[in-house]
Amino acid sequence: METVVSGIRSTGNLHLGNYYGAVQNFVKMQHEYNCYFFIADLHSLTTHPTPVNLHSSVKSVLVEYLAAGIDPDKATIYVQSDVPEIAELYLYMNMNAYVGELERSTSFKDKVRANPDNVNAGLLTYPVLMAADILIHHATKVPVGKDQEQHLEMARTFGNRFNRLYHTEYFKEPFAFNFSHNLIKIPGLDGKGKMGKSEGENNAVYLADAPEVIRKKVMRAVTDSGPTVENQQKPEEIQNLFDLLKVVSTQDTYDHFNNLYNTMQVRYGDLKKQLAEDMIIATEPIRERINAIAADTDYLHKVAQLGADKARESASKTLREVREIIGFRKF
């Protein structure tokens, strides 16, 4: 069975875009592959989170992924910092990574432009840590978006360089697990493309949002003054609302409002009220699971410990073999 590794951001709550996109694919993959899903809290240190914020963010992410369907008995879900072997492999890989190639990383250059006062070594060597995350479990498939494909290419570079340097074929080449053709594109509420936290809090509906919060967000969604001719093409901000209806509402509901739009009778207030209620219904089971799991401290401890044990079993084997290949020996 092939091994899949995927990192999960340790900041930010899951929204409908995440859930109907990558997370549902993760849920399917855990039945078909040997999956390692890790919460990337070491990566988050480049932005210097406070201890309280770091812990609460990791807990929220763990709770929400469990509530969304990740099964700790089928996949290995763990906190990155619970597996110290990753940091050790990161050290070894850093010895074979060159400053020039790291400085050419597109994401590093973007972060330098965006945050010139926080250009730390962790940002520079971010691709090396990502490579360690992947190589530690000998993953051959990595679900990544277009923005991460360069990092995956660098992971192959570092693994192959290790193999050449030590005359071995130890590390396998990881390749992108691209399920983009299976992803449902979830637009944001601001009428400007996809749903995402980076676009602003009011652009996204989160799985943990209370019903009243969802209603307020949806009612603030961008609209126009309405159609002026029958069957006219919908502008982007209106098409976004209909795309959201298609995901969370029944076909009859979608057809009803689509017909009203095409006959110039649509009332956006009514459409948004219906959309909000359907979003509340669609997210209610997950929201209930989030609240239940978050309150069960013992269960969370068991899941985190189980994930750490399973991940460390794989990682420690890799580290023993890597140390032997490099030449470390006990006297």
N, C-alpha and C positions, 0 to 999 in steps of 0.2 A: 504494500500500500504506500503510495507517495505521501510525502510529508508537506504540509502547508504551514507557513508561518505568517501571521499578520499582526501588526501592532495596532493598538487602540489608543487614541489620544487620551491622556489622563486629565484633560480639562474639557469642560463643556458637556452639557446634557444632550442626550439623543433627541433628535427632532424627526419629524415625519420623513424628511429626505433621507436621513441615515437609515431609518427603519425599513422603508420600502425599497431602499437601495442595497447597500453593502450588507447590512445586518441580516436580512432575509437570505441572502446568498451564503453568509457564514453558517446560518442554521441548516441550510441544505448541505453544505460542504462537510459538516461534522459527521454526517452519516456515510460519506464516501471517501474521506481522506483522514490521515493521521494529523489532526489539526492542533496547532499551538496558537492561542490567542493571548497576547500579553498587553497589559496596561502599561504604557510607556512613561512611567514616572521619572526614570533617569533622564530621558530626553527633555522632560519639562523643566529640568534644573537650569537650562540655558536662559530661562526667563525669570529665575530667582523667586519662585513662589514661597510664601510664608509656610512654616510647618503646619499650621492649622489648615490653611487652604489646600496644601498638597494632600493631606490625609483625607479631608472631606471630599475633595475632587475624585481621588482614587476610589473611595467608597461609593460615591454616586455612580461612577462609571461601571464599577463591578455590579452593583445592584441593577442598573438599567439593562446591561447586556444579559444578565441572568433572566430578568423579567421578559426580555425580548425573545428569548428562546435558546440561548446558548446553554447546553447541557453539560455540566462538569463531569458527568460520567461518560460522555461520548467524546468531548473535546477537552484539551488541557487549557484552562483559562487561569492565568496567573499574573501576579504583579512583578514587573521587571526587576525591581530592587530586591525581591525575595530570592533571586537567583544570582548570587555573587560570581558565579562562573562566567556570566556574561561580561562583567567588568574586567575579569582577568583576560578573557579572549580579546576584548577591546584593546587592552594594553598591548598584547602581542601583535595585533593587526596594525596598531598605530606605528609600531616600529618599521613596518613595511609600507606605510602610506607616505606619499611625498607632498610637501607643502604646496607645490605648484599645482598638482592635480586637484587638491582639496580647494584651493582658492578659485579654481575654474568652475566649481560647482555652481550651477544656476541658482539654487536655493540659497547658498551662502552669499552670493552677490546681492540677491534680493533682500536678504535680511540685513546686510551691511548698509544698503541704501535706506531701508526702513528704520533701522535702529543703530545709527552710527555711534551712539554712546554705549552700546552694549555688544561690542564685537569680542566675544570671549572665545577661548580655545574650544569649548564645547560646541559652539556653532561651527567652527572650522572643521572639527572632526566628527560632526554629526553623521556623515555617511559611513564612517568607520564603525561607530556604535550600531548603526542600522545593519551593517554587514555582519557584525558579531551576533546580533539578534537572530539573523537568518542562518548563518553558518553553524551556530552552536547546536542546532537540531538537524543539520544536513537537509534543509528544506530544498525542494526542487521547484516548488510553486509558491509565489508570493502575490496575493491580491493587492495591486497598486493602481493608482490613477496615473494619468499622464505626467503629473507633476513629480512623481516619485520614480519614474522609469530610469532617470539618470543615476539615482542612488542605487537602484538595483543593478545597473550596469557596473557601477563601482564595486558592489559586493562581489560580482563575478571576477572583476579585476583583482581584488584583494585575495580572494580564494585561490585563483589561478597563480598569482604571484607567490603565495605561500607554497603551493605545490611545486612550482619551478625552483624556488629557493632551496627547498628541502628534498628535492628529487623524489616526489611522491605524487600520488593521485588521490590524496585524502579527501579534499573538499569537492563536492559536486557543484555544478553550475546551477544557480537558481534562475528561474525565468518568470516573467509576469503571468499571473493567473488573471486573464482579462475576461471578466464576465460583463463588460459594459453593454453588450447586446441584450443581456437579460435584465438590466437595471431599469426600474421605473423612474423616470425623471420627475422629480417633485419640484414645482416652481415655488418661489417665495411669495409672500404677501405684498411685497413692495412693487410688484410688477416689473422687476428687473432681473429676470433669469432665475437661477436655482435657489432653493431654500438653503440657508446656511447662517450660522452664528456670526460669521465675519461680516455679513451684510447688515447686521443690526438685530437687536433683540426682537423687534416687532416684525421682522421678516420671517421668523421661524415659529412653528408650533411644536413645542416640546412634548414628549411622551408623558412627562410628569406634570405638565401644566394643569392647573385646576380648571373646571368648566368655565368659571367666570373669567379666567384669564384668556382662555381660548376665544370666548365670545368677544371680549374687548379687542383682541388682536385682529380677528377676522373682520369685525365691523370697521376697523381702521384701514382695511385693505384698500389699495388704490383703485379707483374706477374713473370713468369719464362721464360725460353728460348723456350718454346713451346713443343707440344707433339712429341714424338719420334716413337710411333707406333699408328696405327689406333685404334680408340675406347678405348683408354686407360683411366683409371680412372683419373679424374681431381684432382690435389692437392688442398688443402683447399683454398689457395689464389685465384686460378682460379675458383673453384666452387663458391666462394663468388661473383665473378663478374657475373656469370651466374644466381645465385640466385637473384641478384639485377635486372638483365635483366627481369627475370620472373615477378618481381613486377611492374616495370615501363614501360616495352616495350610490344609490341604486340606479340602474339604467333608466328606469321610468322618471326618476327625479332629474337626471341629466337631460333627458329628452324634453321634459316639461319646460325647463328653463331655456334650453336651446331653441325650442319653438317660440317661446316668448321673445327671445332676442331677435330671431329671424323675422318676426312680425312686428317688431318695434314696440312691444308691450312690456318688456322686461322692467322690473323694478329691482335695482341693485340691492336695496335694503332687504327685500324679501329673499333674494338669492343668497346674500351673505348670512342671514339668520339661519337659513336651511343648511348652508355649508358648515357653519359653526356647530350646529346640533349634530350633524353627521360626523364631524371630526370628534366631538365629545364621545359619541357612541363607539366610533372606531378605536379610540384610544383608551376607553374605560377599562377593558380587561387588563391591559398592560399597566395602566396607572394603579389598579388595585394590586397587581403583583408587585409593583415597585414599592408601594407602601408596606405590604406584608413582608417582603424580603428585607427592606431597610430596617424594620423593627426586630428582625430575628438575628441578633448579634451572634448567637451560637452557630447558626447556619452559615453566616458569612465567614466566620472564623474557620469553619470546617472546609468550606469551598476554597478559601485562600490557601489553607494549609495543604489540601489535596493537590491543588494546582502547583504550588511550590514544590511539593515532593515529586510529582510526576515530571515537572520541568527540570528539576535538579538531577533526577535520575538520568535523563538524556544528556544534560549539559555536563555533568561530572564525568561521564564516560568520554565525551568529546575532549574535555580538558586533560584527562589522564593521557589520552592518546596524542594530543597536541604537544604536551610537555615532553613526552617521550620522543616524538619526532624532532622537536627543537633541540633536544639534548640534555634537558634537565634530569639529573639523577640524584638520588639520595645516597649519601656516603654511609 
